[in-house]
Each structure stands twice: as C-alpha cells, then as structure tokens.
C-alpha cells in the first residue's frame, strides 16, 4: 500500500493520519526532548521484530504516533507515565484473514472482544454476508466496520457463489461486481479465491474476477486446499498470492516455495506442529508467513481468544515466541502494505500491546493509534452503537413438511450413492431397504437436506451421509458454508421438519430437536448469520446447541461436529457435498439429483 493509500485508509476508517504535519512536528520535538510525550511507557522490554531482540527500553507516544524508543529512564516528561515493570511492549496483532460471521456476532461486538486480547487490525472477508445479501451485504459490512477501536480492513468477496453451477445462494458476483467493490476505498483487495477449478480452467467468470483484482493493484488472496504440483503452479500463475488452507509440512513448504504468503490459522490446529517442523527443516521462518484466525466460534473467541491464542499454541508446539510475534505483526503489515503498522519504532502508528511475556502472552495493556483502549481484559473506551441497519428478507422460504425429507424408491431394496466420511468426503454406494415407497435411512447413517432459502425452489437437495454415527434427533442451520442455505440433518422426518420450520420462523440460526421438542436454539436474525446479543450470551447459546447436537448423534467426532455440520455443503472442495441442487463434486462438477441408482 502506498503512502497515498495509507492516507486514503485513514480518511475512510476515521483513524488519525500519521502524515499530518502538526503531528509530525510535535513528535520530532518530543523525540528530541524539546517537548513532553503524551504517554510514556516506562520500564518495559521492547520486542524488536526486525532484529529479533528483546531489549530494555522506554517508549514515548505523541498522539497516534510512536515518537521515541529510547533507553530506560532517560526521560520522565510526559502527560502520563505508565510503569510496566519489565513487561514486553509489542506491536498490535494483525489478523490477515478472517470471517467475522463465523463468530456469529456483529463487527462492533467482535471489536469489543478482540481488542482487549491485543488484536488491533483485521482483514475481514465478508464472504458469508455477500453470499446471503449480495452487494448490500458487503456495503453493510463496510458501514458496520466504521468508527470502532478495531481497524477493520475489508476484502471484496470473490466467490459468490463459491461453486457456480453446484449451488445457489443469495447473489451472483461477476467481474463487474468485483470491479465495483474494488473501487471503494475501504476495500483492500480480492478476498480468498475459492473456485480453484475456475482459476485453473481459465473460466471467463473467474478469470474476470481475478483480473479485476490484478488491475486494481490491490491484494489477491487465495484458497488452495489440496493443490500441488502443476495445479499449484498454475493457481499461483493465475495471480493468486496467498493461502490459509494448509494441510501438512509438505504442503506448507510447497506453497512457500511457490512464492505464496501463507496464513497459519488457529482454526486448524493440527497443521501448527507441521508448520513448526517445516520451519525447522529450512532453518528459518520466512517473511511470507503470517497468522490468521479464519473461522472462530463464539465460545472459543470469548474463552480462549483469537490471535493471542494462536501465538500461545505456536509456542506450545516449539516455535520461538518472538518469531511467532513477527509473523503476527511485521510480516502481516508487509503483506497488507501498511508501512505504519507492525513495529515498535519511531514514526510508526502507536498500535501497541503490553504482554506479560512471549510464552503465555498475557495481555496487560492495549493501545490503538495512541489511545489506551484496554487493560487486563477490559475495554476502556465506549463504542458507538450499531447504527447501520443490516439487510433483511433473507429467509424467503415457506414452511416445509415431513414428506420433503423422504427419498422415493420402488421395490423392497435400493442401491444408493452416499457421501462417505464427514472429513475429506468420498463417494460411496450402499444397499438400503425400501418401505412404503421411500428409502429407509440406515441406523448408522443420516439424511442431509439443503433448502434454497432465497426463493429459487421449494424442494431440497437430498443426500445420505455416512460416518456420523447413529442419530436420534435433528440439527438445522442457516450457517452453511458457503451458500448459507438451510441445511437439516437427521433420520426422523418430523424432527427434521420441526428444526427447519423453527429457523424459517426465526429468520435463521441453529437448532437441535428430538422427539418433537426443541433441545437448544441459537437465533441469528442478521442474515441468518449474526446475533446482536452480547458475545457472552451468544457463546452460551452456541455451547448449548453444540452440546445438544452431541446428544442426538453417537459419532465420536463430537468436538468438531458443528464445524463439520456447517461445512458439509462446501461445494468448492473436492469430493461429494450436498447442496440445494443435490450431491455435487467441486473438482469434477458432477451433480447427482437422485441418489437412487437402482431399485
């Protein structure tokens, strides 16, 4: 990002402009001892992410700027002196890729949670809102992000829908929509390009979207799950610059060697030890390694934290704390082109976090553009109320009946195609009983039904899913990557209909039913994705849904069950996934509208 782009960002986000001449004049005078600092952080240890040093120093702030980093005790003249007693002064954490929608709260609520955790800048892909409400959803994201203590940099959703032709969602973004969003000063680039097949096969749609990003000079971010060899090389050659869909040490090294910026994510912890092993193998942590949260559920965000939890886990797996911090600060700032961020140094923006140490990363103090924003987990500053009205009318679906959860078949038995395995799905076949003209769902399987909630049709796509244990109830959700249609899982048609109709009436959310009653519900009235309730309340409701979901299935993968439930329709990924059109395969383009092969 150029200096002029930084100025533009300051104007659009409302943050102080560091290039204001009066501010620079004051900072220079204070640095030279000719004027006092506004704030002096005294007795700390500076985490220098350039030199790799932890060195004793004091830090003087003037307005939004760091004016001086100087020897301990050299100065005491300041409007306010904060004694740190050896705590570590670090740059504010930068999250290079996330979806606020996964935390199921509004941007305002999200800021109130993560700023006290030390996160001062995020790169938000409002992909879920775009899929539900189109450009109106993205416009609302821009408005909802303004005037908060958290710096929210917004990317333009690139895949709406994520798998064209394999699912239907609430909008359809093509090159013209991308060009319009990229013209907005708040947009920093093209959000994760998920249509891998479209990029590799040079589809006019995807080529046009990526080309708009390339011509804008802004970021072009990626989603390269499972790509290797010629496919990976072709994906990067197509203009894609980054990836967070990392799987193992080999995948990480392949993508680094292909020149990609990688975004290690806390939402996929098994890859973290693989990353540490990869860095040991090459003897260094490349400057193209950044950190992100991607998708964090509300309870994890509130209890464990986002970026700060990721730092702790990387240290747990053997990564040096200062190296991990560099990935979350300087490396990230370089990736997003923000020269004002990422360092504790004079002339930089005073986005600072004071940690107990670089092992447990206990957060003591947080400064955002020189404002003391939080201490010991508590936000100091009052936030403006949510003012922008979110898009409405996203549940354009009438009540459904139990009969819609039946698969017609003739004879006494039928052979059906199934979706085998919750993770890394595969095609399967199975012989099932037929009763009263309909398939009997086996005891160790379940039915997944996906309704288009945007008015395209009334009948659901149906598929039998295996490997999820035995079911004694139903789960329904409108949080369903990436179409966010209405999905219902279970074996009993009456429980499934109750779950579906509960969400149709409430405008969306998550619900669990059994025996004709509701066990738990999380209403998400904003686009069927977000709640305006307090984050702690949303977290409690989400935990109740997760626990109830565990009670209606005997599957031993319960800890990640909800995550897989809302990802079971991710049609852009390889393998079979159930969408509103039927069972689809993201890499072959196959669509199975009737899973019955023969009766």
C-alpha positions as CSV (number, residue, x, y, z in Angstrom):
1,X,0.0,0.0,0.0
2,X,1.5,3.3,-1.0
3,X,1.7,6.4,1.3
4,X,-1.3,7.9,-0.5
5,X,-3.2,4.6,0.1
6,X,-2.4,4.9,3.8
7,X,-3.7,8.5,3.8
8,X,-6.9,7.2,2.0
9,X,-7.2,4.4,4.5
10,X,-7.0,7.0,7.4
11,X,-9.8,9.0,5.8
12,X,-12.1,6.1,5.2
13,X,-11.6,4.4,8.6
14,X,-11.5,7.6,10.6
15,X,-8.2,6.8,12.1
16,X,-5.7,9.6,12.7
17,X,-3.4,10.5,9.8
18,X,0.2,10.0,10.7
19,X,1.3,12.3,7.9
20,X,-0.4,15.3,9.5
21,X,2.3,17.9,9.6
22,X,1.4,19.2,13.1
23,X,1.5,15.7,14.5
24,X,5.0,15.1,12.9
25,X,6.2,18.5,14.3
26,X,5.1,17.5,17.8
27,X,6.6,14.0,17.5
28,X,10.0,15.3,16.4
29,X,10.1,17.9,19.2
30,X,9.2,15.2,21.8
31,X,11.8,12.8,20.4
32,X,14.5,15.4,20.8
33,X,13.5,16.3,24.3
34,X,12.1,19.7,23.4
35,X,8.6,18.8,24.3
36,X,7.0,16.2,26.6
37,X,5.4,13.0,25.4
38,X,1.6,12.5,25.7
39,X,2.2,9.0,27.1
40,X,5.4,7.3,28.3
41,X,5.6,3.5,28.6
42,X,8.3,3.2,31.2
43,X,10.4,0.2,32.4
44,X,9.4,-2.2,29.6
45,X,11.2,-4.6,27.3
46,X,10.6,-3.9,23.6
47,X,10.0,-6.8,21.3
48,X,12.1,-5.9,18.2
49,X,10.6,-8.0,15.4
50,X,13.3,-6.7,13.0
51,X,16.4,-7.6,14.9
52,X,15.0,-10.4,17.0
53,X,16.0,-8.7,20.2
54,X,14.2,-8.3,23.5
55,X,15.8,-5.1,24.7
56,X,15.1,-2.8,27.7
57,X,13.6,0.5,26.5
58,X,11.0,3.1,27.2
59,X,8.5,4.2,24.5
60,X,7.1,7.7,24.2
61,X,3.9,8.4,22.4
62,X,2.6,11.6,20.8
63,X,-1.0,11.4,19.6
64,X,-1.4,8.4,17.4
65,X,2.4,8.0,16.8
66,X,5.3,6.4,18.4
67,X,7.8,9.4,18.8
68,X,10.7,7.7,20.5
69,X,12.1,4.3,21.6
70,X,14.9,5.2,24.0
71,X,17.0,3.8,26.9
72,X,15.2,3.1,30.1
73,X,14.9,6.0,32.5
74,X,16.3,8.6,30.0
75,X,13.0,10.5,30.1
76,X,10.2,11.2,32.6
77,X,8.5,14.2,31.0
78,X,5.1,13.0,29.8
79,X,1.4,13.8,30.4
80,X,1.0,10.3,31.6
81,X,3.6,7.7,32.7
82,X,2.7,4.0,32.7
83,X,5.1,1.8,34.6
84,X,5.5,-1.6,33.1
85,X,7.8,-3.4,35.5
86,X,9.6,-5.4,32.8
87,X,6.6,-6.3,30.7
88,X,7.0,-6.7,26.9
89,X,6.0,-3.9,24.6
90,X,5.0,-5.4,21.2
91,X,3.2,-4.2,18.0
92,X,-0.5,-4.7,17.8
93,X,-1.5,-8.1,16.4
94,X,-2.7,-8.2,12.8
95,X,-5.1,-10.9,11.6
96,X,-4.5,-11.4,7.9
97,X,-7.7,-13.4,7.1
98,X,-11.0,-14.0,8.9
99,X,-14.7,-14.1,8.6
100,X,-16.4,-12.2,11.5
101,X,-19.6,-14.1,10.6
102,X,-18.1,-17.3,12.0
103,X,-18.1,-15.8,15.4
104,X,-21.8,-15.1,14.9
105,X,-21.7,-11.5,16.3
106,X,-21.6,-8.1,14.8
107,X,-18.4,-6.2,14.0
108,X,-19.0,-3.9,16.9
109,X,-19.3,-6.9,19.3
110,X,-16.3,-8.6,17.7
111,X,-14.1,-5.5,18.3
112,X,-15.2,-5.4,21.9
113,X,-13.9,-9.0,22.4
114,X,-10.6,-9.0,20.4
115,X,-9.1,-5.5,21.1
116,X,-8.6,-6.4,24.8
117,X,-6.9,-9.6,23.5
118,X,-4.3,-7.5,21.7
119,X,-5.7,-7.6,18.1
120,X,-5.7,-4.1,16.6
121,X,-6.1,-4.8,12.9
122,X,-8.0,-7.5,11.0
123,X,-8.5,-8.3,7.3
124,X,-12.2,-9.2,7.0
125,X,-13.6,-11.2,4.1
126,X,-17.4,-10.7,4.5
127,X,-17.9,-13.6,2.1
128,X,-20.8,-15.0,4.1
129,X,-22.7,-11.8,4.1
130,X,-22.0,-11.4,0.3
131,X,-23.4,-14.9,-0.4
132,X,-26.5,-14.1,1.6
133,X,-27.2,-10.5,0.7
134,X,-25.0,-9.6,-2.3
135,X,-23.5,-6.1,-2.6
136,X,-25.9,-4.8,0.0
137,X,-24.4,-7.2,2.5
138,X,-20.9,-6.0,1.7
139,X,-22.0,-2.4,1.9
140,X,-23.4,-3.1,5.3
141,X,-20.1,-4.7,6.3
142,X,-18.3,-1.5,5.3
143,X,-20.6,0.7,7.3
144,X,-20.7,-1.6,10.3
145,X,-16.9,-1.6,10.5
146,X,-16.6,2.2,10.8
147,X,-15.7,4.1,13.9
148,X,-14.5,1.1,16.0
149,X,-11.3,0.8,18.1
150,X,-10.5,-2.3,15.9
151,X,-9.1,-1.4,12.5
152,X,-11.2,-3.5,10.1
153,X,-9.8,-3.7,6.6
154,X,-12.3,-5.3,4.2
155,X,-11.7,-7.5,1.2
156,X,-14.1,-8.0,-1.7
157,X,-15.7,-11.5,-1.7
158,X,-14.5,-13.2,-4.8
159,X,-16.7,-16.4,-4.9
160,X,-20.4,-15.6,-4.6
161,X,-21.3,-18.4,-5.0
162,X,-18.2,-20.3,-4.2
163,X,-19.0,-23.1,-6.6
164,X,-21.0,-21.7,-9.5
165,X,-23.4,-24.3,-11.0
166,X,-23.1,-26.6,-8.0
167,X,-25.0,-24.4,-5.5
168,X,-27.3,-21.4,-5.4
169,X,-27.0,-18.6,-2.9
170,X,-28.4,-15.1,-2.4
171,X,-26.3,-13.3,-5.0
172,X,-24.0,-13.8,-8.0
173,X,-20.8,-11.7,-8.2
174,X,-19.1,-11.5,-11.5
175,X,-16.2,-9.3,-12.8
176,X,-18.4,-6.1,-12.8
177,X,-19.4,-6.6,-9.1
178,X,-15.7,-7.2,-8.2
179,X,-14.6,-4.0,-10.1
180,X,-17.3,-2.0,-8.3
181,X,-16.2,-3.3,-4.8
182,X,-12.5,-2.7,-5.6
183,X,-13.3,0.9,-6.5
184,X,-14.4,1.5,-2.9
185,X,-11.6,3.0,-0.9
186,X,-12.4,0.7,2.1
187,X,-11.6,-2.4,0.1
188,X,-8.0,-3.6,0.3
189,X,-8.2,-6.4,-2.3
190,X,-9.8,-9.6,-3.6
191,X,-10.8,-12.0,-0.8
192,X,-9.9,-15.6,-0.9
193,X,-10.4,-17.1,-4.4
194,X,-12.1,-20.4,-3.7
195,X,-13.1,-21.5,-7.1
196,X,-9.9,-23.4,-7.8
197,X,-11.2,-25.2,-10.8
198,X,-12.4,-22.0,-12.3
199,X,-8.9,-20.4,-11.9
200,X,-7.1,-23.5,-13.4
201,X,-9.5,-24.0,-16.3
202,X,-9.5,-20.2,-17.0
203,X,-13.2,-19.9,-16.8
204,X,-14.3,-16.5,-18.1
205,X,-16.1,-15.8,-14.8
206,X,-13.2,-16.5,-12.5
207,X,-10.5,-15.0,-14.9
208,X,-12.5,-11.8,-15.0
209,X,-12.8,-11.6,-11.2
210,X,-9.1,-12.2,-10.7
211,X,-8.2,-9.8,-13.5
212,X,-10.2,-7.0,-11.8
213,X,-8.1,-7.6,-8.7
214,X,-4.8,-7.6,-10.6
215,X,-5.7,-4.4,-12.5
216,X,-6.7,-2.7,-9.2
217,X,-3.2,-3.1,-7.8
218,X,-4.7,-4.4,-4.6
219,X,-4.3,-7.8,-2.8
220,X,-5.5,-11.0,-4.5
221,X,-5.9,-13.7,-1.8
222,X,-6.4,-17.4,-2.2
223,X,-7.8,-20.7,-1.0
224,X,-5.7,-23.6,-2.4
225,X,-6.7,-26.6,-0.5
226,X,-5.1,-29.8,-1.8
227,X,-3.4,-28.1,-4.7
228,X,0.1,-29.4,-5.5
229,X,2.5,-29.8,-8.4
230,X,1.3,-28.3,-11.7
231,X,-2.1,-27.3,-10.3
232,X,-0.4,-25.3,-7.5
233,X,1.9,-23.7,-10.0
234,X,-1.0,-22.8,-12.3
235,X,-3.0,-21.4,-9.4
236,X,-0.2,-19.0,-8.5
237,X,0.5,-18.2,-12.1
238,X,-3.1,-17.1,-12.4
239,X,-2.4,-14.3,-9.9
240,X,-3.3,-15.8,-6.5
241,X,-0.9,-14.6,-3.8
242,X,-1.8,-16.3,-0.5
243,X,-3.3,-19.4,1.1
244,X,-4.6,-20.5,4.5
245,X,-5.9,-23.9,3.5
246,X,-2.7,-25.7,4.7
247,X,-2.6,-29.4,5.4
248,X,0.9,-30.6,6.4
249,X,4.6,-29.8,6.3
250,X,5.0,-30.7,2.6
251,X,2.0,-28.5,1.7
252,X,3.4,-25.6,3.6
253,X,6.9,-25.8,2.1
254,X,5.4,-26.3,-1.4
255,X,3.4,-23.1,-1.1
256,X,6.2,-21.1,0.4
257,X,8.5,-22.3,-2.4
258,X,5.8,-21.2,-4.9
259,X,6.1,-17.7,-3.5
260,X,2.7,-17.6,-1.7
261,X,2.1,-15.8,1.5
262,X,0.8,-18.4,3.9
263,X,-1.7,-17.6,6.7
264,X,-1.3,-20.1,9.5
265,X,-4.7,-20.4,11.1
266,X,-5.8,-21.1,14.7
267,X,-9.0,-22.8,13.4
268,X,-6.9,-25.8,12.1
269,X,-4.6,-26.6,15.0
270,X,-3.3,-29.9,13.6
271,X,-1.3,-28.0,11.0
272,X,0.6,-25.9,13.6
273,X,3.1,-28.6,14.6
274,X,3.6,-29.3,10.9
275,X,4.4,-25.7,10.3
276,X,7.0,-25.6,13.1
277,X,8.6,-28.7,11.7
278,X,8.7,-27.1,8.2
279,X,10.4,-24.0,9.6
280,X,13.0,-26.2,11.4
281,X,13.6,-28.1,8.2
282,X,14.6,-25.0,6.2
283,X,16.2,-23.3,9.2
284,X,14.2,-20.1,9.3
285,X,10.7,-18.6,9.4
286,X,10.2,-16.9,6.1
287,X,8.9,-13.3,5.9
288,X,5.9,-14.6,3.9
289,X,4.5,-16.4,6.9
290,X,1.5,-14.6,8.6
291,X,-1.1,-15.6,11.1
292,X,-4.9,-15.6,10.9
293,X,-7.9,-16.9,12.7
294,X,-10.2,-17.5,9.7
295,X,-13.2,-19.1,11.5
296,X,-13.6,-19.0,15.3
297,X,-16.8,-19.9,17.0
298,X,-18.1,-17.5,19.6
299,X,-17.3,-19.6,22.7
300,X,-13.7,-20.1,21.6
301,X,-13.3,-16.4,20.8
302,X,-14.6,-15.4,24.2
303,X,-12.8,-18.0,26.3
304,X,-9.6,-18.8,24.5
305,X,-9.1,-15.7,22.3
306,X,-8.2,-15.3,18.6
307,X,-4.8,-14.3,17.5
308,X,-3.4,-14.3,21.0
309,X,-4.4,-18.0,21.4
310,X,-2.7,-18.8,18.1
311,X,0.5,-17.3,19.4
312,X,0.3,-19.4,22.6
313,X,-0.3,-22.6,20.6
314,X,2.6,-22.0,18.3
315,X,4.9,-21.5,21.3
316,X,3.4,-24.7,22.7
317,X,4.5,-26.6,19.6
318,X,8.0,-25.3,19.9
319,X,8.1,-22.0,17.9
320,X,10.1,-19.1,19.4
321,X,7.7,-16.5,20.8
322,X,9.4,-13.6,19.1
323,X,9.3,-15.4,15.7
324,X,5.6,-16.1,16.1
325,X,5.1,-12.4,17.1
326,X,6.9,-11.3,14.0
327,X,4.5,-13.3,11.8
328,X,1.6,-11.6,13.5
329,X,3.0,-8.1,13.2
330,X,5.7,-7.1,10.8
331,X,5.2,-9.9,8.3
332,X,1.5,-9.2,8.3
333,X,2.0,-5.4,7.9
334,X,4.3,-6.0,4.9
335,X,1.7,-8.4,3.3
336,X,-1.1,-5.9,3.5
337,X,1.1,-2.9,2.6
338,X,0.7,-1.0,5.8
339,X,4.1,0.6,6.5
340,X,2.6,2.4,9.5
341,X,2.0,-0.9,11.3
342,X,3.9,-3.9,12.6
343,X,6.9,-2.3,14.5
344,X,7.7,-0.6,17.8
345,X,9.7,2.2,16.3
346,X,9.6,6.0,15.9
347,X,7.2,7.2,13.2
348,X,5.0,4.1,13.3
349,X,1.4,4.1,14.5
350,X,1.1,3.6,18.2
351,X,-0.8,0.3,17.9
352,X,0.8,-1.5,20.9
353,X,0.3,-4.5,23.1
354,X,1.9,-5.0,26.5
355,X,2.4,-8.7,27.2
356,X,3.5,-10.3,30.5
357,X,6.0,-12.4,28.4
358,X,6.3,-14.1,25.0
359,X,5.3,-17.5,26.2
360,X,1.9,-17.2,27.9
361,X,1.2,-13.9,26.1
362,X,-0.9,-12.5,29.0
363,X,-2.3,-9.2,27.8
364,X,-1.8,-6.2,30.2
365,X,-2.4,-3.1,28.1
366,X,-3.6,-2.3,24.5
367,X,-3.1,1.0,22.7
368,X,-4.8,1.7,19.3
369,X,-3.5,4.7,17.4
370,X,-2.1,6.0,20.7
371,X,-5.4,5.6,22.6
372,X,-5.3,3.5,25.7
373,X,-8.0,1.1,24.6
374,X,-7.9,-1.8,27.1
375,X,-6.3,-3.1,30.3
376,X,-6.2,-6.6,31.8
377,X,-9.0,-7.8,29.5
378,X,-11.3,-4.8,29.9
379,X,-12.2,-2.3,27.2
380,X,-11.6,1.2,28.4
381,X,-13.3,3.2,25.7
382,X,-17.0,3.5,24.9
383,X,-18.0,2.2,21.5
384,X,-20.7,3.7,19.3
385,X,-23.9,1.7,18.9
386,X,-24.7,-0.3,15.8
387,X,-26.3,2.2,13.5
388,X,-26.4,0.7,10.1
389,X,-29.5,-1.5,9.5
390,X,-28.5,-4.9,8.2
391,X,-30.1,-6.3,5.0
392,X,-33.3,-8.1,5.7
393,X,-35.6,-10.6,4.0
394,X,-33.0,-13.4,3.6
395,X,-35.3,-16.3,4.6
396,X,-37.6,-16.5,1.6
397,X,-38.8,-20.0,2.3
398,X,-42.3,-21.1,3.4
399,X,-42.9,-23.9,6.0
400,X,-41.7,-27.3,5.0
401,X,-43.4,-30.7,5.6
402,X,-42.0,-34.0,6.8
403,X,-42.7,-35.6,3.4
404,X,-39.9,-33.4,1.9
405,X,-37.4,-35.5,3.9
406,X,-38.2,-38.7,2.1
407,X,-36.3,-40.2,-0.8
408,X,-38.6,-42.0,-3.3
409,X,-37.7,-45.6,-4.4
410,X,-39.5,-48.7,-5.6
411,X,-39.3,-52.4,-4.7
412,X,-38.0,-53.8,-1.4
413,X,-34.4,-52.7,-1.7
414,X,-32.4,-50.0,-3.5
415,X,-28.8,-49.2,-4.2
416,X,-28.0,-45.6,-3.4
417,X,-25.0,-43.3,-3.8
418,X,-23.8,-41.8,-0.5
419,X,-21.5,-39.2,0.9
420,X,-19.0,-41.2,2.9
421,X,-16.9,-39.8,5.8
422,X,-17.5,-36.4,7.4
423,X,-13.9,-35.2,6.7
424,X,-12.4,-35.4,3.2
425,X,-15.6,-36.7,1.8
426,X,-15.7,-39.6,-0.7
427,X,-18.4,-41.1,-2.9
428,X,-19.9,-44.3,-1.6
429,X,-22.6,-46.8,-2.5
430,X,-24.9,-48.8,-0.3
431,X,-27.9,-51.1,-0.4
432,X,-30.8,-49.9,1.7
433,X,-34.3,-51.1,2.5
434,X,-37.4,-49.5,0.9
435,X,-40.6,-49.1,2.8
436,X,-43.8,-47.5,1.7
437,X,-42.1,-46.3,-1.5
438,X,-39.3,-44.5,0.3
439,X,-35.7,-45.2,1.2
440,X,-35.1,-46.3,4.8
441,X,-32.2,-44.4,6.1
442,X,-29.8,-46.9,7.8
443,X,-29.3,-46.7,11.5
444,X,-25.7,-45.7,11.1
445,X,-26.3,-43.0,8.5
446,X,-28.3,-39.8,8.3
447,X,-30.1,-37.7,5.8
448,X,-28.8,-34.3,4.8
449,X,-31.4,-31.9,3.2
450,X,-30.5,-28.5,1.9
451,X,-33.2,-26.0,1.1
452,X,-32.6,-22.9,-1.0
453,X,-33.7,-20.1,1.3
454,X,-33.5,-17.4,-1.3
455,X,-36.6,-18.3,-3.2
456,X,-35.1,-20.3,-6.1
457,X,-37.1,-23.5,-5.3
458,X,-39.1,-25.2,-2.6
459,X,-37.7,-28.7,-2.8
460,X,-34.4,-29.6,-1.1
461,X,-31.3,-31.3,-2.4
462,X,-31.1,-34.7,-0.6
463,X,-28.1,-36.9,0.3
464,X,-27.4,-39.8,2.6
465,X,-24.3,-39.1,4.7
466,X,-22.3,-41.9,6.4
467,X,-19.8,-41.9,9.2
468,X,-21.7,-39.6,11.5
469,X,-22.9,-42.3,14.0
470,X,-26.4,-43.1,14.9
471,X,-29.0,-40.3,15.1
472,X,-31.9,-39.8,17.5
473,X,-32.8,-36.2,16.6
474,X,-32.2,-33.5,14.1
475,X,-30.0,-30.4,13.6
476,X,-30.8,-27.5,11.3
477,X,-28.6,-24.5,10.5
478,X,-28.5,-21.5,8.2
479,X,-24.8,-21.1,8.9
480,X,-23.7,-23.4,6.0
481,X,-20.5,-22.6,4.1
482,X,-20.8,-21.0,1.6
483,X,-24.3,-20.7,0.3
484,X,-25.8,-20.4,3.8
485,X,-28.9,-22.1,2.7
486,X,-31.0,-24.0,5.2
487,X,-29.5,-27.5,6.0
488,X,-31.2,-30.1,8.1
489,X,-29.6,-33.4,9.3
490,X,-31.3,-36.4,10.9
491,X,-33.3,-39.6,10.3
492,X,-36.8,-38.7,11.7
493,X,-38.8,-36.6,9.2
494,X,-40.9,-35.0,11.9
495,X,-37.9,-33.9,13.9
496,X,-36.3,-32.6,10.7
497,X,-39.4,-30.6,9.8
498,X,-39.6,-29.1,13.3
499,X,-36.0,-28.0,13.1
500,X,-36.4,-26.5,9.7
501,X,-39.6,-24.6,10.5
502,X,-38.2,-23.2,13.7
503,X,-35.4,-21.5,11.7
504,X,-37.7,-20.4,9.0
505,X,-39.9,-18.6,11.6
506,X,-36.9,-17.0,13.4
507,X,-35.0,-15.8,10.3
508,X,-32.2,-18.2,10.7
509,X,-29.7,-19.6,13.2
510,X,-29.0,-23.1,14.6
511,X,-31.4,-25.5,16.4
512,X,-31.5,-29.1,17.7
513,X,-34.7,-31.1,18.0
514,X,-35.6,-34.6,19.3
515,X,-38.9,-36.3,20.0
516,X,-41.0,-33.3,18.8
517,X,-39.3,-30.7,21.0
518,X,-36.6,-28.1,20.7
519,X,-33.5,-29.0,22.8
520,X,-31.5,-25.9,22.0
521,X,-31.6,-22.9,19.7
522,X,-29.3,-20.0,18.7
523,X,-31.3,-17.4,16.8
524,X,-29.2,-15.4,14.3
525,X,-31.6,-12.8,12.9
526,X,-29.0,-10.8,10.9
527,X,-28.8,-12.5,7.6
528,X,-29.3,-15.9,9.4
529,X,-25.6,-15.5,10.4
530,X,-25.2,-13.0,13.2
531,X,-26.7,-12.1,16.6
532,X,-26.9,-8.6,18.1
533,X,-26.8,-10.1,21.6
534,X,-23.9,-9.7,24.0
535,X,-21.0,-12.0,22.9
536,X,-21.1,-13.9,26.2
537,X,-24.8,-14.7,25.7
538,X,-24.1,-15.8,22.1
539,X,-21.3,-18.0,23.3
540,X,-23.6,-19.6,25.9
541,X,-26.3,-20.3,23.4
542,X,-23.8,-21.7,21.0
543,X,-22.4,-24.1,23.6
544,X,-26.0,-25.2,24.4
545,X,-26.5,-26.0,20.7
546,X,-23.2,-27.9,20.4
547,X,-24.0,-30.0,23.5
548,X,-27.5,-30.7,22.3
549,X,-26.0,-31.7,18.9
550,X,-23.7,-34.1,20.6
551,X,-26.7,-35.7,22.3
552,X,-28.5,-36.6,19.1
553,X,-25.6,-38.5,17.5
554,X,-23.3,-41.3,18.7
555,X,-20.4,-40.0,16.4
556,X,-17.1,-39.9,18.3
557,X,-16.0,-36.8,16.4
558,X,-18.3,-34.6,18.6
559,X,-15.7,-31.9,19.4
560,X,-15.6,-30.8,15.7
561,X,-19.2,-31.9,14.9
562,X,-20.7,-28.4,14.5
563,X,-17.7,-27.3,12.4
564,X,-18.2,-30.2,10.0
565,X,-22.0,-29.7,10.0
566,X,-21.7,-26.2,8.7
567,X,-19.0,-27.2,6.2
568,X,-20.8,-30.2,4.8
569,X,-22.1,-28.2,1.9
570,X,-18.7,-26.7,0.9
571,X,-19.2,-27.4,-2.8
572,X,-15.9,-25.8,-4.0
573,X,-13.9,-28.5,-2.3
574,X,-13.1,-31.9,-3.8
575,X,-15.4,-34.8,-3.1
576,X,-19.2,-35.0,-2.7
577,X,-21.1,-32.4,-0.8
578,X,-24.8,-31.9,-0.5
579,X,-26.2,-28.6,-1.8
580,X,-29.6,-27.3,-2.7
581,X,-29.1,-28.9,-6.1
582,X,-28.3,-32.4,-4.9
583,X,-25.0,-34.1,-4.3
584,X,-22.2,-32.3,-6.1
585,X,-18.4,-32.6,-6.5
586,X,-16.3,-29.5,-6.6
587,X,-13.5,-30.8,-8.7
588,X,-15.4,-32.9,-11.2
589,X,-18.5,-30.7,-11.5
590,X,-20.8,-33.7,-11.1
591,X,-24.3,-33.2,-9.8
592,X,-26.4,-36.1,-8.6
593,X,-30.1,-35.0,-8.2
594,X,-31.4,-38.5,-7.3
595,X,-29.1,-40.7,-5.2
596,X,-31.1,-43.9,-6.0
597,X,-29.1,-45.9,-8.5
598,X,-31.4,-48.9,-8.9
599,X,-34.3,-50.4,-7.1
